[in-house]
Amino acid sequence: MSPLASFWSGLGGQPALVSRASAVERPGVLSSRLPVREFAGACVGVCALAAAELAARRTGGGEVPAVRVDDGAVATAFVSERHLRTDGRAGESFAPLSRFWRTADGWVRTHANYPHHRARLLAALGTPEDPDAAAAAFAGRSAREVEETVTAAGGLAVALRTPEEWEAHEQAAAVARLPLVERFRLDSAPSREFPAVDGGGPLLPAAGLRVLDLTRVIAGPVATRTLALLGADVLRLDPPGLPELPDQHTDTDFGKRSALLDLASDRKEFEALLAGADVVVTGYRPGALDRLGLGAEALAELRPGVVVAQLSAWGATGPWAGRRGFDSLVQVATGIAHLERGPDGRPGALPAQALDHGTGYLLAAGVLRALSDQAEAGGSRLVRAALARTAGELLAGGSGDAVEGGSGHAAEGGSRHAVEGGEAPAMAWLAERDSPLGRLRYALSPVDFEGGPRDWTRPPGVWGADAARWR
């Protein structure tokens, strides 16, 4: 079974619809020891299929529009942060303390892009903000000691593991038991009737839907950015005391509005927004919103018929469920960085933050499929995805063999052809426009179906500057 067919089956999609997808293969892109190109295309492909399926429903139930997955568009979007330009300025990448460090017995990788994470890392190490001092502190400790000490301090550091070491880890066993995208029905809310979409412009399957975006750092924002592309009114909410990295906001907040709201102290305002929401997408660590009385079941009680999508780094169960995590750290823990090591033995990385981007498209696909399921059978819905589970799928070869819950009978379907010369110029999938942040160059969405949108209706605005209310 192809990855696309397997992923689609795991999402509960009709196997025959896979035949509506065609692929343009460009073997030179996203080159890696792992099948990143094929995996990334499958993640985008199921998202496009889910969008096309919902579009057909909202235009009267006709034939599902044809889907096209171009490896060039996918590869460009998976490194969108590298292509971003704001008035000609390239975006900032990892901070100086976000990198691999040699320890007394191996390697550890840290993540310190955010000031609060950087402060916790330095406090755990007992060093000033100086790379040389940090290197000396790492060199005198074991990788696992660093991992536990920094984690206990609320920072982010993960010891390098081989795939075999990760497979033996209790957290690996916990996520391996999960389907690639978890799907639950929460209650017996009545089925929904979506109004027909306007046929005068691009086909927007999420038109008129309202999405509360409680995410940051690539995967969640990619999912909600995609829903915005498809016509949803996406309102991103961030706590007032936790500023976002400017370039990260610019890259992932196309099509959205951005407001500040404290979920604890501004509870009434949040519940008023929830009352009008169709979808809530969260990127908080498992259990964090439950402690505020805003877990999935509670959200469904407050807003029957809502679709809740939850994203985590390590999964919702297991000893690491409550830990912080990012794509780069999940690559290190799961053995991907070991597989991608260089000739000198130094740990490596995937050619893109493929776990983040791939999981983002999978989560968006899960939301779109949940909306289609709601129209058929009703019920508030919960969709969950985890970077560690996505990593497991990539390590398994993207074959879908580790996915539970699918029928296992999806048709291969679809058509594929390779392009001579492989890699295509990224400029084919870049666009420019003015924005409140300056003149932007950015990557277009790779989600492509017949009649669908090619660009967002609005650029990103100033972070936190919008009112916390629906349009």
N, C-alpha and C positions, 0 to 999 in steps of 0.2 A: 504494500500500500504506500502510495506517495505521501510525503509529509503533508501536503495540502489536503489530500483526501482524509488522512488520519485526523488532522486538527479539526477539520470540518465535521467529521463524524463525532469527535469528542465534544463538540459544541451542540450536538443534537441536530445538525443540519441534514436536510434531505440529500442522500448520496448522489442522486441524479444531477443536482445543481453543480457539482464539480465540473461537469462537462461544459458549463458556461464560462469557464476560466481558460484563458490562453496565456502563455508565458513567452517573453522574449529573453532568452538566455544570453548572458554576457560573461563567459567563463573567467575573464580577467579580474572581475570586481570582488571585493571583500575576501581577498586571498588569505587562506588560513589552513592550519593543519586539520581543523574541524570544518564541517560543511556549513559555514556561516552563510554563504550566498544562497544556498538552497533553503536553509532554515529561515532566513530573513524574508525570502520571497513567499514562503508558506504562511508566515505570520501576517504579512500584508495581504496576501491572497484571501485568507479566510475573513479578514476585516472587510475587504472589498465585496466578497460574496455576501456577507451578512448585511452590508449596506444595500447592495443590489436587491436582495430578497425583501428587505423592508420597503425599499422604493417601489417594487412591484406591488406590494400590498397597498401602498398609499396612492397608487395610481389606478386602482381598480382590479388588481389581481391578475394582470396580464403576464406575459412572459418575463422572466427575470432578466434584466439587462446583462449583456455580456461583460465579463470582467477581463482586464488585461493587466498582467504583472510584468513590468519591465525591470530587469535586474539593475539597469542603470539608474532608474528613478529610485528604486529601493536603496541601492548603495549610497546615492547622494543624500537621501533623507536620513539614513542611519548614521551619517556623520554631519548632520545639519549644523551642529555647533561649530564645526570647522569652516563651513562655508559662510557663516554669518558675518556680515560687515555692517557696521553702523557709522555712517559718514566716512566710509573707507577704512575704518578701524576694525581689525580682527578681534574676535571675542577672547577673553581671558580663559585659559585652560586651568589645569590643576595648580593649586597653590604650592609654594616651595616645600611645605611639610607633608604634602600629599604625594607619596611615592613609595617605592620599595626601599627597605633598609636591611643591611646585612646584620644579622644577630650572631650570638656566640655559636649557634648550632644550625643556622639556616637563614631564612628570610622572613620578613614581615612587611605588610603593606599598611599604610595609614591613610586616613582621609581627614583632611583638616581645612577644607575650603571655606567652611562657615566659621566665623570668629569664635562662637561658643564651643564648637568641636575642637578648634585649635587650642583654646585655653585649657580644656580638659585634658588634651593630650600632653601639653607641656606640664600641667600640674602632676599628672601621673608619672612623667619622666623626671620631674624635678629639675628641669633645665630652662634656660631662657629661650626666647624665640630666635634661635641660631642653629642653622642646619648642622654645623660642625659639632656643636654641643649635643644635639640630638643624636647624631651618628655615634658619638662616643657612648652615649647612654644605651643605645640599642646594642652596640657591639659587646657590651658587658653582660647582657642578659640572654636567656633563651627565648626563642620565638613564642613559645606557648606562654611563658611568663609575661612577656610584653602584652600578648593578646588579652590575658586575663586581667592584668593590672590596669591597662587602659580602658578596657570594657567596664570594669568595676567603677572607674572614675567617670563614666558616661561618655568616654571618647570612642574613637573608632580605630581599631588595629586588628588585623587578622593574620595569623601565621600561615605561611605557604604550606599547602598539603598536596600530595599526589592524588590522582583520582582514586587510587586504592585506599589511601588513608581517609579520604572523605567518605568513600563507600562504607567504611567500617564505623563511621561516626553516627551517633544516635540521631542527630538532626537530619543527616542524609536519609536514614531509614524512614524518618517521619515524613519527609517530603516525597520520597519515592512511592509512598502509598497513595499519594494524591493524584487525581487526574490533572492534566496540564492546566485546565481552567475548571475550577469547581463551580457547580451550578446547583442552586437550591431554590425550592419554592417555600416561602415563609408563612403563607396564610391562604385563605380562600377569598381574597379580594376579587370582585367581579372582573370579567374580561373588559378590555378597553376597546373603544372604537376611535381610531385615529382619523381626523379629517383628511380629506384628499389634499394632496400637495398641489401647489400652483404649477401648471405646466408651461408657464410663460418664460421660464428661465432655466438655469441648471436644475437637474433633478435632485432635490434635497430630502432624503428620507427622514432626517431628524428635524425637519422644519416645525416650528411651534413647540418643540419640547424644551423644557427648562432643566439645566444641569447645574447642581452645586458641586464645585470642584474644590475639594479639601486636600489637594496634593501639591507636592513640589519635587523637584529633582528628576526630571526626564521621563521616567516610565508613566507615572500618573498624568503629568501634563501632556505627554504625547497622546494618551488615550483621549483626554478631554479636548485637546487641540483638534483631534480627528473628528470628534462629535461636533465641534464648532464648524469645521469645514462642511459637514453634512447638514448644517442648518440649525443646530441647536443653539439656544441662548445659554451660553456658559458663563456662570458667575463664579470666579475664583475667590475664595475667602482665605485670608492669612491672619494669624494673630498679630496684633499691633507691635509687639516687642520682638519680633523675629524677622528682620528684613531679609529679602530674597537677594541672591546674587544677580546684579543687573543684566548681565549677558544671558544668563540662564532664563530669566524672565522673558527677555526679548525673543529668544529662540523658540520657546515653547508656549507662548501665550497669544499666538496669532488667533484672531477670531473671538477672543474672550474679553470680558471685563474683569477688573481686579479691584477688590475691596478689602478693607480691614475689619475684622470682627473677632472678638474674643468669645469662644464658644461657652465659656463658663459664666462670665459676667454679663454677656449680651445674649443670654439664653432666649429671652422672649423674641428678640429680633431674629435669631436663628430659626426658631420654630415658625415664625411668620413666613420666612423664606422657604422653609421646608414644606409648608402647607401648599405652596404653589409649585413645588419641584416635581419633576418626573423621574429624575435620576440623581443619586448622590454618589460621588466617587471619592473615596478616602485613601490616603496614603499614610495614615497614622499607624504606629506599631500595634499589633494585635493586643486588644484589651484596653488601649488608651481611651478610646471613645466610650467603651463600655463603662469605664469608671465615671464618665460624665453623664451616664444614662442615655448615651447616643449610639449604642451598638445597633447592629442590623435589625434585630427584632424590635427594639425600641423605636427605631426610625419608621419601621413598617406600621407599628401601632399608632404613631403620630400621623403618618401619611400613608394610609392603606393604598396599595397599588404601586408603591415606589419601587424602583430598581436600585439596589445598593451594590456598588462595585468596590471591593476592598483589595488593596495592593499592599504587599509586604515584601521584605527582603528575604526572609528565611522560612516563611510559611506560618500558618496560624497555630500549629501544634509543634511539640518537640521542645527540647531544652533551650534552643536558641530563638524560639518564637518571639520573645520580647526584646531581642537585641536590635540595635540600630544596624543598618547595612546599606551599602551602595553597590552598583554594578561592579566596580573595580574590586571591591572586597569579596564579593561572591565569586568572582573569577579566581581569586586567590584561594579561597577556602575549598572550592569544589575540584581543584586540580587543573582548571583551564590554564592558569598562569604557568603551571609546571609544564603542561604540554606545549605551550607556546614559547618556551624558553629559547634563548639564543645560543649560538655556538659556544659562548663562554660560560654557559650554565645559568646566566642571569634570568630570572623569571620574565616572562613576556605578557602580552595582552592580545586580545582579539583585535582585528582591524577596525572595529567600531565598538561602541558600548551597546553591543547587540542584545545583551540581556535586558537592558532598559528599553530600548526601542522595540524589540520583539515583544516583550511583555506588554508594552503600551498598546500595540496593535491587537494583541490577543485579548486584552481587557476590553478594548473598544468593541471588538467582535462579540465578546460575551454579552456586553450591554445591548448591542443591536439585536442579537439573537434572543435575549430575554424579552425585549420589547415585542418581537414577533411572537414569541411564546405566550406573552400576556394577551395579545390580541386573540389568540386561539383559546386559551384555557384560563386566563385570569391569574390571580395570585401576585402578591408582592414577591420580588425575586432578589436573590443574593448571588453575586458572581465574585469569585476570588481568584487571584493569581499571585504568584510569588517568584521573585527572581531566581531563587535557588531551584525551584521546580523547573523553570525555563532552562536553567543551566543543565539540569539533568537530561532534559530532552535533547539539547544540543550535543551533550557528551554521548548520548545514545545514538547519535547519527541523524537526529531529526526524523527518525522513521516512525515515531508514534508508538513504538512497541511498549513504552512505559505508561501509556495513557490508559486509564481505566474508565469504564463507563460508556465507551463508544460501542457501536454495533459491530465494528470489525468487518463490515461488509461494504464499505464505501467504494464506489466505482473509481477507477483511476481517472478516467475521463480527461477532458481538457486537451489542448493542443500546445505543442512546444516547438520552438525553433531557435537555433543558435544564430548569433550575429557574427559575421566574419570580423576578425580582429578583436573580438571580445570587448574590452573596456571602451566605453564611450565617454566623450567629454562631459564633465559634470554641468557645464554651462547650459546644456539642453534642459536641465531640470532645476534651474535657478531663475529667480525673478527679482525685480527691484521695485520699490515703491517708497513714497514718503510716509512718514509716521510722526507722531508726537515725540518720538525718541530720535528722530533724524532720518536720513536717507538709508533705507535698509536693502541689503542684498541677502536673500534667504533661499532655502531649499523648499521647493513645492512638495506637496503631499504625494506619496506614491500610490495612494488609494484611488484606483482608476476603474470606473465602470461606465458603460455607454450612457451618455446624457448627464453624467454626474459633474460636480464642480471641479474645477482645476485649481482654484485659488480661494483663499479666505476672503470674506466680504469686508473684513476690517483688519488693520495691522494691530500689533500690541500697543497699548497705551502706557502711561506712567504707572508703575507698580503701586497698588493700593489707592489710586486716585479716584476710583469710581464709587458711586453710592451703593450701599448694600441693599439693593432692591431690584426687582425684576423690571425689564423694559416694559 
